Amino acid sequence: MPSWDSLIRFEAAEDGVTYWAALALDTVPVAGLKVPGFASIEALERHGSSRAVTVKKLLAPTPNQSIPIYCIGLNYRNHAEEAKLIPPTYPPMWYKPAAALANHEDDILFPTVAHSNFPDFEGELAVILRGPIKSISTADVSSSILGYTIGNDLTARMFQDPKRCGGQYTYAKAFDAFAPLGPRLVHPSKFVPSAPTTLVTRVNGEVVQQSPLDFIYPVEDVASFISQGTTIPHGTVIMTGTPAGVGWFQEPKSPLKDGDVVEVEIQPIGILSNKIVFEK
């Protein structure tokens, strides 16, 4: 049996230090919780020393905040259909830099270059790896998964327009804080992507995405593929793609606006919420 069902990473009210804590799945991760705080996941799993602390702010639940984030595209059939694209043999992939990482309930500052080029959302399941891994088989991936969380692959969509930018994805998605994650990390024994699970994205309370996790490229295939000949560090985040309903493909097109609140929900992980703020 795992020593935890879900984990939160947070700043403590008492000392401003970052801790990890285990939460039962029926406990909603929010500020104000009083928990035993551990210095690391390893300390928690070996039942090391802890301190009784209060959650001040939830942080992105990844043990490594200094490495790039892997992103996968065209991983839902309904999204490929709305984009009128044929999924390739291998999953499309790009990176977000470490500075793109953001937290649950952070205000996301869209720089002018981004908010003037169709700001958009992409609700996604994110997987975090234990690693390091290299050239692993799909059969070995499950033992290398630390857990699952929720991500929002924020995008300046005009920079994905092939006529403007040759179809590249990285620039459109690599701005600071364009990869919020949270609110918690759920153990792989408690969350199985192939089980009946629904991803829901809301903008200002209105449902804009609602889809089962109908992956074209399953998590095991994605992790094995990106690891071939490549060392994937401990704590690497993989964002697994978004379903239909992004603003670019709505009728009429619907970009994010200054002050919009975007929520991405996948249970039992919870709800990732962020407010969009345009740089003046």
N, C-alpha and C positions, 0 to 999 in steps of 0.2 A: 504494500500500500504506500502511495506517496505521502510525504510528510506535510503536504499542503494541497488544497484544492484550487486556490487562487492566491495571487500575490499582488500587493500594491507597492509602488516605490513612491516615496513622499518626502516632503520637507516637514520637519517637526516644529511645532509651535514653541516648544521649550528652549531649543538651542539652535534652530536653523539648520541642523545637520540633516543629511539625506539618509533615510533608513528604508529597509524592506520589512514588510509584515505579511503574515498569512491571514487570509480572510475566508470564512465559509462562503459558499456560493450564494446563500440566501442573505448575506450581509451586503448592503449597497455601499460601494466605496465612495465616501464623501468626507469632506473636511469636518473635523470635530470628533472623529472616532478616536477612542483611546485604545492603543494596541501595544503589544511588545514589539519594539523596533530592533531590527538586526542590521549590522553593518553591511551585510552582503547576503546573497541567496545561499552561498556556501555555508555561512555561519548559521543561517536559519535551518538548513537541511541537516546540519550536524548537531543541532540543538545547542549552539554556542551561547555566549552571554548576550543578553538583550537589555533594553532599557524601556521602562514604561513611558510612553510619549503620546502626544496628541497630534493627529494629522492636521497640518496647516494647509498644505497644498499638494494635490496629487501630481506626480511627475510621470513622464513617459516610462512605461514599465519594461525597459530594456537595460541589461547590465553593462552595455557598452555603448556609450553615446558619442564615440569619437571615430566611427567608421561609416562608410557609405551605406545607404539603404538600397536594397535591390527592389526593383519594381517590375511587375509582369503585366503585359497588356493583352487585349483580346482573349480573355480567359472565360468569358461567358458567351454562349451562343446568342442570347438575346441582344447583347451589346454589339457583337460582330454583325448581326443582322441590321441593327439600326444604323451602324456605320457603313453598311454595304461593303464590308471587307471579308475576305476569305481567310480564316485562321491558317497560318503557315504550319509546317511540320513541327517546328520548334517554337517555343514561346517567345514572343517579342520581349526584349529586356532592356532596361536602362537603369541609371543610378540617380539617386538624390544624394547630395553631399551631406555630411554629418550636421552641418548648420541648418539643414531643413527640418531637423527634429523639433517637435513642439509638444506641449503637454495638453491634457484634457483641461478645458475651460480657459486656456490661453486665448487672448485676443490675437488674431492673426493679421499682422500688418502687411497689406498688399502694397508693394511699391508702385509708383506711377506706371512704370513700364509693364507691370503685370495687370493692374486694374483697368488700364486703357486697352487691353488686348484680350477681352472676354474672359474674365475670371470665372472659374468653374470648379465644381466639386466632383469627387469620385469616392463614394463610400466603399471600403474594402475590408476584408479579413486580412490580418497580418499574422505571420508566423515568426517566432523568434527561435533561433537555433542555439543549441548548447555548444557545439563546435569545440575546437576547430575541426572542420571536415575537409576532405579532398577526395575527389573521384569515387564517391560512394555510390552504391547501387540503390535503386528505389526500395529494395527490401530492407536496407539498413537505415533509411531516413528516420523512421519512427523513433528509434532510440536516440536520435540526435535533435529531437524537437524539445525545446524548453517549455514552450507554451504558445497560446494564441491570444491576440489582442485585436483591437479595432484600429483602422487607419483611415485617413482621408487624404487621397492623392490630389492635393490642390494643384490647379493648372491654370496657366494663362493660355487659353485655347488657340488663339490666333497664331501662336508660334508653333503649332502642330500642323498648320495648313501647308500641304506639300508645295503649293504654288509660291508660298512666301519663304519657306524654310527647308524645303527638300524632304519633309516628312520626319525630321528628327524630333525626338520627344524630350531630351534632357533639358534644354534651355527653358522650355515651357513649364517645367515641373521642379526646377532646382533652386528656386528662390528660398531665402531664409524662412524657416517656420512653415514650409509647405508640406510637411509630413507630420501632422499631429497624430499621436498615438495614445490609447488608453481606453477606459479608465483603469483597467487592471489586466493581469496576465492569468489565463486559465490553464491549468495543467492538462496535458494531452489526454490523460485518462478520463478527464471530465468534459472534454469537448472533442467531437469527431466531425470534421467538415463534411464527411459523406452522409452523416445522419440528417434527417429532415430539419433544416435550419433556415431561417429567413433573414436576409439582410434588408434593413429599412433605412432609407435616408430621408430626412425632413429638412426643409428650408423654412424657417419661421413657422414651424409646426405643420406645414403642408407636406404630405408624402410625395416624394419625387422619384424615389427608387424603392422597389419592393420585389425581391427575387429570392428564390432558393439559391444555395451555394452550388450552382450547376457548373462546375469547372470543366473546361475543355482539357486543361493541363492540371491534373491533381497535384496537391502539395508535394507528394513523394516524387513525382516526375520532375517538378520544377526544381526542388532542392538538389536532386541528383544531377540534373542538367547543368545548373550553374556551378556545381562543384567539380565538373570534369576538368582535370588539369589545373584547377584553381583552388587555392587554400581559402576557405570561407571562415573567418574568425568567429570565436565565441561571441554570442550576443548579436549576431547578424539578424537584421530584420528583413523579411521578404513580404512585400505588399503584393497580394495575389490577384489583383485585377478587379474591375468594377462591372456591375451589371448595367442593363439598359436604364435610361432615364436621365443621363447627364444633361446639363442645361443646353449644351451645343445642339443636341438632337431633339429638343422639345419643339413643339409647334405652338406658337412662335418660339424662336430661340430665347433662352432665358438666362442671361449671365447673373452671377452673384452681384449684389449691390452692397454699398457701404452700410454697415450695421446689421446685415443678415446674420442669423444664427443657424449654423448647420449642425444637425445631429445625425450620427450614424449609430444604428442599434443592431446588435447581434446578441441574442441571449444564449447562454447565461453570462456572457462577458459583460454586457451592460450597454451604456449609451456614452459615446464620445461626443462632446459638445464644444463648439468653438464659435466665437463671434468674429465676423469679417470686418476689418477696419481699413479703410483706404488711406494711404499716405497722402497728406495734403501738400 
